[in-house]
Structures are given as structure tokens and as C-alpha cells.
Amino acid sequence: MSKQYMGTWRLIEMEQWDQDYIDLVVPGYIAFREDNLGEFQFGTVHGEIEYRLEPYQETERLEFSWEGEDEMDPVSGRGWAIIADGQLQGRLFFHAGDDSGFVAVRV
């Protein structure tokens, strides 16, 4: 499995939320560990991730499910990410709710 996704990535752009919200509690981030787990935080949303690397077109894509909280309410969802032009680009989905594209850079 590719290790190019491992580590912490700083969220620098999201379609649905501006940078002030992304960094409301802590500087927004998404992180992946080698044990196929990770986490993210933006605004008041925190999630624990479980991921897999899957073949995608001519490359691979990291696909994940997550669960966590938004302002202390339980939330869950899924998402995916690819590395393009040295950035992590993807989409985060809330179960039965919002979704947003995101861009992150390695910390």
C-alpha cells in the first residue's frame, strides 16, 4: 500500500465552509496513520476515520468512512481523497446531510 497519504494535511479550502470556520477550534486538518485509521477536525466537526486505498482510474484513491461529532451531536459519513499536484483533494460526505470538496497541503 502506498504511504504517500500518511501524515497530517492542513485543510486550506472547502466548498461549503470558509477558512474562518475551518479554523474555528483548531487549524483544520485531516490525518492518516499506517494502521488504516486517522482523524480530521474542521470547525466544530471532529471525526475518526477508517480508510482503504482502492484502484481508481490510472492511479489509486483513499476511500474512508468516519464517525464523530458536530457541536457534540453524533455524526458520521464517508469520503475519498486523491493526491494531485502535490495536494490532497477530495470530498467529505455527512450521512443524510451536507457534502463538501476539500483541498489540503502536507504539514
Secondary structure, 3 states (H helix, E strand, C coil): CCCCCCEEEEEEEECCCCHHHHCCCCCCEEEECCCCEEEEEECCEEEEEEEEEEEECCEEEEEEEEEEEECCEEEEEEEEEEEECCEEEEEEEECCCCEEEEEEEEC
